[in-house]
Amino acid sequence: MSIVYDSAPAGRVGRYWGSWEAETATIWLHDGLDVDSPAFLATLAHETVHVASGHDGHQAPGIEARVNELVAVALVDRERYAFWEAEYGGHIGGIADGLDLPYWVIAAFRGFLARTYRPGCVVESTPHQLGSLNQFT
């Protein structure tokens, strides 16, 4: 597998920051991403989930949303999220800035919480754990 950092190579990235091409076993990352930025890490994680899931190229919206959720669950520390959520009154941009993560990661994490939250249920904090990838293929 290769990772290529280039400016929208041959239309492979297009309007996206990254893409996975199974035929060439290549993750393409747009060079508009600063390699030291949280967006670079999140985009690389997103494409890596596609690789691990056996996907090829851009997927249907529901699958892309689940991939984003997996990335969010892996990158968001729940205790720090709770702190910044209380600090910013739930403002996604403020939480993203506080956690130094892209807006889309926080939006995906919120989607995950909305789908999985059960009142009165205690959830262990397990940041940096992807869980089963096979459920999304």
Secondary structure, 3 states (H helix, E strand, C coil): CEEEEECCHHHCCCCCCEEEECCCCEEEEECCCCCCCHHHHHHHHHHHHHHHHCCCCCCCHHHHHHHHHHHHHHHCCHHHHHHHHHHHCCCHHHHHHHHCCCHHHHHHHHHHHHHHCCCCCCCCCCCCCCCCCHHHC
